[in-house]
Amino acid sequence: MLRNYSNSRTLGDNIRLGTLTAFTAGTINIASLLIFLSFTSNVTGHYAILAAEISKGNWSQVAVMASWIFLFFFGSFLSNFIVINFNKKSKYFAHAMPLVLEIICLFGVGVYGQLYYRKTLEETEVLVAIMLFATGLQNGLTASISNFSVKTTHLTGTTTDLGILVSMFTQKKYRKNGELIGRAKLLSSIMLAYVLGAVFSGLTYYYLEFRVFYVISICLLVVIGYDAYKIHVRHFNTKYRYNRIYRKPNLLAYLYEKIHGIPKSKKKRKLVFED
């Protein structure tokens, strides 16, 4: 999900990334609505409130709305900044770091809310700001590494794109286009996962309350852990194959052979080097 970048990503990569992150976005949005009476996975409504507060001359609320919008923007900026600056050193590190920062933010909101939250206006404004920064990180990451194919914190563009695709599928030539069919599958999976996350949050909030943010953090850890597992398994297999071909001592290959044994049908390979 996180290893590949831009055009090298497969449809499966994008669907896995999109569904898991959309599920967390839906969960975050409904949890924040129930707790803080505010949406935190997008800033469309906040722009409208900002304009309304400017027209009223309520400058304290203008400052709050502007800071919320800026933090969502800054989260997206920071995600792409990390990706483009660290991508050459380690794609996995560059793509995982924004999610690590998001987990820290959401886990912090959960801990503070569970132990210290007194429902004051100032506390609410700060916690909403942190969550907007977290979802900005997520949206910026998914859009950046997928070449803008995956955006999971809001469904306005997703619904629009899917509506356009469905209208195209009324013609036979488009129904046979594999790229368009794959795009429709991706958008549909994102929409379904977002709704499932929202329903899950609504059903479990009254039992979990702020602990729902721990569940969200676990979902994001699955995204990070999946690729870490794949990378280490691939590294392990590479080391094992290297040992089998060149007969060089290798701890990972030695442990593998101790656990699984060496197939009897395989004969030792000898390498002949010619000048």
Secondary structure as GFF3:
##gff-version 3
##sequence-region A 1 275
A	DSSP	three_ten_helix	6	8	.	.	.	ID=ss1
A	DSSP	alpha_helix	11	36	.	.	.	ID=ss2
A	DSSP	alpha_helix	44	56	.	.	.	ID=ss3
A	DSSP	alpha_helix	59	86	.	.	.	ID=ss4
A	DSSP	alpha_helix	91	115	.	.	.	ID=ss5
A	DSSP	alpha_helix	121	145	.	.	.	ID=ss6
A	DSSP	alpha_helix	156	168	.	.	.	ID=ss7
A	DSSP	alpha_helix	172	175	.	.	.	ID=ss8
A	DSSP	alpha_helix	178	208	.	.	.	ID=ss9
A	DSSP	three_ten_helix	209	211	.	.	.	ID=ss10
A	DSSP	alpha_helix	212	246	.	.	.	ID=ss11
A	DSSP	alpha_helix	251	260	.	.	.	ID=ss12
###
